[in-house]
């Protein structure tokens, strides 16, 4: 169908998109029969590929039994079972699961729960939320306010809530010359303490961060010790730690919960994307027993809610997805395949004149493009490098996730790779080949 006939409001009004008609393992198929390797899982969503029989059967069976029951009146078996399974594997004191329909809703729920917790805990003066520059937490007003993606925020700035943004943990671009990773991590973590003191020691609700920064920075993990120091600072000042694992969680980085790699546990944790693996829209906010008990023993009512929270069909899909991840040992497989992919990317691109950094964890990898490797200088934004790379890769039959504005919302380009966990080594090699051809095409034009 041509764009002039369509009544769909697309992401880009002038784009002419092929129609997806099928999914086969790690591939999507368009109406002309062309196959595309899903090298980014859409947006780090399709962790099980596009034709998982167990998840599809679980959805069909649930629709046949019960499609919807509003959580103001009922709970459901899939929601109860999925919550049990998540908490059984969750870090720290996480004890309750609040199901939503996606990542932005999970973050909104986390921010509001953090505020209500302090109100019911006798500290209603706490009102500030601290996040990081070059982060992304969602597109609703609260989540966008928390996010530090300058490009996404720009035109909505007059509508956004006042939140603080400290430095990210972005060693490649922001560590000082000669600074060790550990010293750099402590320095930027200590910005959190300085900001808490600036705002008022008893005035901060929470600090929110991605354990591995996704789309905005391109698969950037923290350096050793960074999150340990963050946890210490939060504990000292009674600030809740919210970890946003919407993109990096659910096995994507080689742990079911990404924060396990940093050996820290949050007070509130947000997941989505890989939780439903694309088969249903679902997300979740997990909170500690202490937070839940404060609400339960206070008003007994979280002043929040969405129509589709705990949706039985979405929960049935999520239950099947997490069961697949655990029972098929796909999370350890992500570690092994991730190491293989990193080696393949390093072999192909480590000496490339315009790729400055290859980074990430598990099957969550980023390549940052630079005009000059020695100085780490980004390309001129006017070149539109990320957009050209998206088109060149797509022409090669590769779906990947290039983004501009890596450094500051305007300068810098990277590509994010997040292939399905089921991808074979041969398929990963094919992905690297297709990406390499796309990079060559774009660089020849630049």
Secondary structure, 3 states (H helix, E strand, C coil): CCHHHCCCCCCCCCCCCCCEEEEECCEEEECCCCEEEECCHHHHCCCCCCCCHHHHHHHHHHHHHCCCCCCCCCCCHHHHHHHHHHHHHCCCCEEEEEEECCHHHHHHHHHHHHHHHHHHCCCCCCCEEEEECCCCCCCCHHHHHHCCCHHHHHHHHHHCCCCEEECCCCHHHHCCCCCCHHHHHHHHHHHHHHHHHHHCCCCEEEEEECCEECCCCCCEECCCCHHHHHHHHHHHHCCEEEEECCCCCCCCCCCCCHHHHHCCCCCEEEECHHHCCCCCCCEEEEEEHHHHHHHHCCCCCCCCCCCCCCCHHHHHHHHHHHHHHHHCCHHHHHHHHHHHHHHHHHHHHCCCCCEEEEEEECCEEEEEECCECCCCECCCHHHCHHHHHHHHHHHCCEECEEEECCCCCCCCEEEEECCCCCCCHHHHHHHHHHHHHHHHHHHHHC
